[in-house]
């Protein structure tokens, strides 16, 4: 398999993960993470269980969509990393005004049993001064 084909699979893994979150399929979202998963989002550090608890709580309040663009993906053996832009929109369950949030993110994935799983996720908001 060529590196560009493998990179496309890595990028699709991230799109699929965000789609699972959007449709509140949190089991599928969990299945896309390694057991050692960690996310850094601005000043917050969450492990897999903490992130899933956050999804459960947030899922009651609304949903989010994500548009992932400008991937810069590299692969070495069974490790891939990519940097991308993420434009999320939060849709409150109460019908309130949707809120745009933009991030620049770097994600590390590990190939396990033929599938790419998300191991580390670092997200920084690009619009912190307007939050």
C-alpha positions in Angstrom: 0.0 0.0 0.0 1.4 3.4 -0.9 2.0 6.1 1.8 -0.6 8.4 0.2 -3.2 5.6 0.3 -2.3 4.8 4.0 -2.5 8.6 4.8 -6.0 8.7 3.3 -7.0 5.8 5.6 -5.6 7.6 8.6 -7.5 10.8 7.7 -10.7 8.9 7.2 -10.2 7.3 10.6 -10.4 10.8 12.1 -13.4 11.8 10.0 -15.2 8.6 11.1 -14.4 9.3 14.7 -15.9 12.7 14.5 -18.9 11.4 12.7 -19.5 8.9 15.5 -19.3 11.7 18.0 -21.7 13.8 15.9 -24.3 11.0 15.8 -23.7 10.2 19.5 -22.4 6.7 18.8 -20.0 6.9 21.7 -19.2 3.2 21.6 -17.8 3.5 18.1 -15.9 6.7 19.1 -14.4 4.7 22.1 -13.4 1.8 19.8 -11.3 4.2 17.7 -9.1 5.0 20.7 -6.2 3.1 22.2 -6.5 2.1 25.9 -3.6 4.5 26.6 -5.3 7.5 24.8 -4.7 11.0 26.0 -6.1 14.3 24.7 -4.8 17.8 25.5 -7.3 20.5 24.6 -5.9 23.9 25.6 -5.2 23.5 29.3 -7.2 20.3 29.9 -5.7 16.7 29.9 -8.2 13.8 29.6 -7.7 10.1 29.4 -10.0 7.8 27.4 -12.5 7.3 30.3 -12.6 11.0 31.1 -13.2 11.9 27.5 -16.0 9.4 27.1 -17.7 10.7 30.3 -17.4 14.2 28.8 -19.1 12.9 25.6 -22.0 11.4 27.6 -22.5 14.7 29.5 -22.2 16.9 26.4 -24.4 14.6 24.4 -27.4 15.5 26.6 -26.8 19.2 25.9 -26.4 19.1 22.1 -24.3 17.8 19.3 -21.3 18.9 17.3 -20.2 18.7 13.7 -16.6 18.9 12.5 -15.0 19.8 9.2 -11.5 18.5 9.1 -9.2 20.2 6.5 -5.5 20.8 5.6 -4.2 17.5 6.7 -0.4 17.1 6.9 0.0 13.4 7.5 3.2 11.3 7.9 3.5 7.6 8.5 6.4 5.5 9.8 5.7 1.8 10.2 2.7 1.4 12.6 2.7 5.0 13.8 1.1 8.0 12.0 0.8 11.6 12.9 -1.2 14.4 11.3 -1.7 18.1 11.8 -5.0 19.6 10.6 -7.5 22.3 11.0 -10.8 21.5 12.6 -13.9 23.7 12.3 -16.5 22.5 14.8 -20.0 23.8 15.2 -21.8 23.2 18.5 -25.6 22.7 18.1 -27.4 23.2 21.4 -30.2 20.8 22.1 -32.4 23.7 23.3 -32.4 25.2 19.8 -30.1 28.0 20.8 -27.7 29.7 18.4 -25.0 27.3 17.0 -21.4 28.2 18.1 -18.4 28.0 15.8 -15.1 26.8 17.3 -11.9 26.5 15.3 -8.9 24.4 16.3 -5.5 23.4 15.0 -4.8 19.8 16.0 -2.1 17.2 16.0 -3.0 13.6 16.3 -0.9 10.5 16.7 -2.4 7.1 15.6 -1.1 3.6 16.1 -1.9 0.7 13.8 -3.2 -2.3 15.8 -4.5 -5.4 14.3 -4.7 -3.7 10.9 -6.7 -0.7 12.1 -5.6 2.9 12.9 -6.4 3.9 16.5 -6.1 7.4 18.0 -3.5 7.4 20.7 -2.7 11.1 21.4 -4.7 14.2 20.5 -3.6 17.8 20.9 -6.0 20.5 20.1 -5.5 24.3 20.4 -8.4 26.7 19.9 -7.6 29.4 17.3 -10.2 31.8 18.4 -9.5 32.0 22.2 -9.7 35.8 22.4 -13.3 35.7 21.0 -14.5 32.9 23.4 
